[in-house]
Amino acid sequence: MIILAFASLSLVATSNAEYMPCMDCVQIPSYEVDHYKAMFPITVWTDSTVYDHHSIIKVSGHLKPQNTVSPILVVVTNPTGNVVSIQQFTSEGDGDFSFELNTQSPLWTQNGDYVLKVQSGVDTRQFKTKFTLVSSLSGAVNNCKSDEISTQANNGRIYCIPFKITSGTVTSTKGTLNSDTNTFSFELKGHDISSVILQIPRYVLDSKSSNADSVFTVMSNGKMIQPKELESDSISRNIQLDFSTTNKATINVIGTHAIPEFGSITLLILIGSIMSILVISKSFSNRLVKF
């Protein structure tokens, strides 16, 4: 295996533009691996879709045996589009291959979606998937900063959610995250608190409808309140919550359910894309170099 490492960020192509989501990335559920191996000339999948910055990502893939003459090129880009890893190797005789990615590399410090592209030979033999890196801590819950809500998740990790009080004084905060109900719950204690601005990382909690942002459902002290959506980006959602002046507030922020597998509509779109690829491939089959 040949691994190309970058000695400094100056060797990596950079872009100041906001990174666009990978619309052609495919995340394969474990029970569909054989199906996709049969459909695509090359496929790749990871052992999870979400990792923190202290993880070893196990990547598996399959290249159809008739295409194993060309080496496999693997390129990983971070949420801003910079290349963070390049590897080149050959597959086994049956076309299977596997490798690992270490998220503790200094090039992998950003949170968000990382795109993993594998290619062998011509451009038509490529496959893209993605995974998400998130900030998390282990150990004491007081590792978060004073302007962050230390949030204990039901996966055993701790996430630090940035917040800002527009009025009043906060003396203590604590939060929990339930990924089963997509709910971020937190408690504020202090004096004359009437408004708080949350910067919620999208990888922690998001609210979507038809791939567009939708409004979070928010409960404050058991009553529903309307969040005020502030300027957000592809990494986080910024919302302001106004409530009656109080010395204690218990708030639940509820997002939409994120399903890692394909829904029925998404699957239909994917099938349509696959059919288009097959038609184009057939049209240009005589022009392609065969290995």
C-alpha positions in Angstrom: 0.0 0.0 0.0 1.2 3.5 -0.8 0.2 6.3 1.5 0.8 9.9 0.5 1.0 12.1 3.6 0.9 15.9 3.7 3.6 17.6 5.7 1.8 20.8 5.9 -1.5 22.4 5.0 0.3 24.5 2.3 0.3 21.3 0.2 -3.5 21.0 0.4 -5.7 22.8 -2.1 -7.8 25.2 -0.2 -11.1 27.0 -0.8 -12.6 29.9 1.0 -16.1 29.0 -0.4 -18.5 27.3 1.8 -18.4 23.6 1.2 -21.5 22.2 -0.6 -23.0 18.9 0.6 -22.0 15.8 -1.3 -25.2 15.2 -3.2 -23.9 12.0 -4.9 -22.6 10.4 -1.8 -24.1 7.0 -0.9 -24.1 5.6 2.6 -24.7 1.9 2.4 -26.6 0.1 5.3 -25.0 -3.1 6.3 -27.9 -5.3 5.1 -27.6 -3.7 1.6 -23.9 -4.3 1.0 -24.2 -7.3 -1.3 -26.9 -5.5 -3.4 -24.7 -2.5 -4.0 -21.7 -4.7 -4.8 -23.7 -6.2 -7.6 -24.9 -2.8 -8.9 -21.7 -0.8 -9.0 -18.3 -1.5 -10.4 -16.7 -0.3 -7.2 -18.3 0.3 -3.7 -17.1 1.5 -0.3 -18.7 1.7 3.1 -17.7 2.5 6.7 -18.4 0.7 10.0 -20.4 3.8 11.2 -21.6 7.1 9.9 -20.6 9.3 12.9 -17.2 9.4 14.7 -15.4 11.7 17.0 -11.8 13.0 16.7 -10.4 10.0 18.6 -11.6 7.2 16.3 -10.3 4.6 14.0 -12.6 4.4 11.0 -12.8 1.0 9.4 -13.4 1.2 5.7 -14.4 -1.8 3.5 -14.9 -1.9 -0.2 -15.3 -4.1 -3.2 -14.0 -3.8 -6.8 -15.5 -6.1 -9.3 -12.8 -8.7 -10.1 -12.7 -7.9 -13.8 -11.6 -4.3 -12.9 -8.7 -5.2 -10.6 -5.9 -4.4 -13.0 -5.9 -0.7 -12.1 -4.9 0.4 -8.6 -7.5 1.9 -6.2 -7.1 5.6 -5.3 -8.7 6.8 -2.1 -9.2 10.5 -1.5 -10.8 12.0 1.7 -11.8 15.7 1.9 -12.9 17.6 4.9 -16.0 19.8 5.3 -14.3 22.8 3.5 -13.2 20.7 0.6 -9.5 20.3 1.6 -7.8 17.0 0.9 -6.8 15.3 4.3 -5.8 11.9 3.1 -4.7 10.1 -0.1 -4.0 6.4 -0.4 -3.3 4.1 -3.3 -3.3 0.3 -3.2 -4.4 -2.8 -5.1 -7.4 -5.0 -4.1 -7.3 -8.7 -3.3 -7.9 -11.3 -6.0 -11.6 -11.4 -5.2 -11.9 -7.6 -5.4 -12.4 -7.0 -1.7 -10.3 -4.4 0.1 -10.2 -2.7 3.5 -8.2 0.0 5.2 -8.4 2.3 8.3 -8.5 6.1 8.8 -7.3 7.7 12.0 -9.3 10.8 12.9 -6.6 12.0 15.4 -4.5 13.4 12.6 -4.0 17.2 12.8 -5.6 17.6 9.4 -8.9 16.2 10.7 -9.7 18.9 13.3 -12.9 20.2 11.6 -16.3 19.0 12.6 -18.8 18.1 9.9 -19.1 15.8 6.8 -16.0 14.2 5.3 -16.3 12.8 1.8 -14.5 9.6 0.9 -14.0 8.9 -2.8 -12.6 5.7 -4.2 -11.7 5.3 -7.9 -10.1 2.6 -10.0 -9.1 3.4 -13.6 -11.6 5.4 -15.6 -13.9 8.1 -14.0 -17.0 5.8 -14.4 -15.4 3.4 -11.8 -15.7 5.6 -8.8 -17.9 5.7 -5.7 -18.4 8.3 -3.0 -19.6 8.0 0.6 -19.4 10.3 3.6 -19.1 10.2 7.4 -19.4 12.9 10.1 -16.8 13.9 12.6 -18.1 15.4 15.9 -16.6 17.0 19.0 -17.0 14.9 22.0 -15.3 14.5 25.4 -15.1 11.7 27.9 -14.7 11.9 31.6 -15.8 14.8 33.8 -18.7 16.9 32.5 -16.9 20.1 33.6 -14.5 19.9 30.6 -16.6 22.3 28.6 -16.0 26.0 28.6 -18.1 28.5 30.6 -19.9 29.6 27.5 -20.8 26.0 26.5 -23.5 23.7 27.8 -21.9 20.4 28.9 -24.3 17.9 27.3 -24.3 14.2 28.3 -25.5 12.1 25.4 -27.0 8.6 25.5 -24.0 7.2 23.6 -21.8 7.9 26.6 -20.0 10.9 25.2 -20.1 14.6 26.2 -20.8 17.4 23.7 -20.2 21.1 24.3 -23.0 23.3 23.0 -22.1 27.0 22.7 -24.6 29.5 24.1 -24.9 33.2 24.9 -27.2 35.0 27.3 -28.6 38.3 25.9 -29.8 39.4 29.3 -29.4 38.3 32.9 -26.7 36.1 34.6 -26.2 32.4 34.4 -24.8 30.5 37.4 -25.0 26.9 36.1 -26.0 24.9 33.1 -26.4 21.2 32.3 -27.7 19.3 29.3 -28.6 15.9 27.9 -28.9 14.6 24.4 -31.2 11.7 23.5 -30.5 10.5 19.9 -33.5 8.2 20.1 -36.0 11.1 20.4 -33.8 13.7 18.7 -34.0 15.9 21.8 -31.5 18.3 23.3 -32.6 19.1 26.9 -30.8 21.7 29.1 -31.3 23.6 32.2 -30.2 27.2 32.9 -30.0 28.6 36.4 -29.2 32.3 37.2 -30.8 35.7 37.6 -33.2 37.6 35.4 -32.6 35.2 32.4 -35.0 36.1 29.6 -33.2 35.1 26.4 -30.5 32.6 25.2 -28.8 32.1 21.8 -27.8 28.6 21.0 -25.3 27.5 18.4 -26.3 23.9 17.8 -23.9 21.9 15.7 -25.8 20.1 12.9 -24.0 16.9 13.7 -25.5 17.0 17.2 -29.0 18.0 16.3 -30.7 19.4 13.2 -34.2 19.9 11.9 -34.9 19.2 8.2 -37.8 18.9 5.8 -37.1 17.8 2.2 -33.4 18.6 2.7 -34.2 22.2 3.7 -34.0 23.6 7.2 -37.2 23.5 9.2 -38.1 25.0 12.6 -37.1 23.3 15.8 -39.9 22.4 18.2 -39.0 24.0 21.6 -40.6 23.6 25.0 -39.6 26.0 27.9 -40.8 25.0 31.4 -43.4 22.8 29.8 -44.8 25.4 27.4 -44.2 25.6 23.7 -42.2 28.7 22.5 -41.3 29.9 19.0 -37.6 29.9 18.3 -36.1 32.8 16.4 -33.9 31.5 13.6 -30.7 33.5 13.3 -28.1 33.3 10.5 -26.8 29.7 10.2 -24.3 27.9 8.1 -23.6 24.3 6.9 -22.0 23.5 10.3 -24.4 24.8 12.9 -27.9 26.2 13.5 -28.2 29.4 15.5 -31.4 30.0 17.3 -32.6 32.5 19.9 -35.1 31.5 22.6 -37.0 34.2 24.4 -39.0 33.3 27.5 -40.5 34.9 30.6 -37.9 36.4 33.0 -36.9 33.7 35.3 -34.1 32.4 37.5 -34.4 28.8 36.2 -35.4 27.5 32.8 -35.7 23.9 31.6 -35.8 23.7 27.8 -36.3 20.9 25.3 -35.2 21.4 21.7 -36.5 18.7 19.4 -35.2 18.1 15.9 -36.2 15.8 13.1 -35.4 12.1 12.9 -32.2 11.4 10.9 -32.4 8.0 9.2 -29.0 6.7 7.9 -30.6 4.3 5.5 -32.6 5.3 2.5 -36.2 6.3 2.6 -38.5 5.3 -0.2 -38.3 8.7 -2.0 -34.5 8.8 -1.7 -34.3 5.2 -3.0 -36.4 6.1 -6.0 -34.1 9.0 -6.8 -31.1 6.8 -6.4 -32.5 4.1 -8.7 -33.2 6.9 -11.3 -29.6 8.1 -11.0 -28.3 4.6 -11.4 -30.4 4.0 -14.6 -29.0 7.3 -16.0 -25.5 6.2 -15.3 -26.1 2.8 -17.0 -27.5 4.5 -20.1 -24.6 6.9 -20.3 -22.1 4.1 -19.7 -23.6 2.0 -22.5 -23.5 4.9 -24.9 -19.9 5.5 -24.3 -18.8 1.9 -23.7 -17.0 1.7 -27.1 -14.8 4.7 -26.1 -13.7 3.5 -22.7 -10.5 1.7 -22.1 -11.2 -1.8 -20.8 -9.0 -3.4 -18.2 
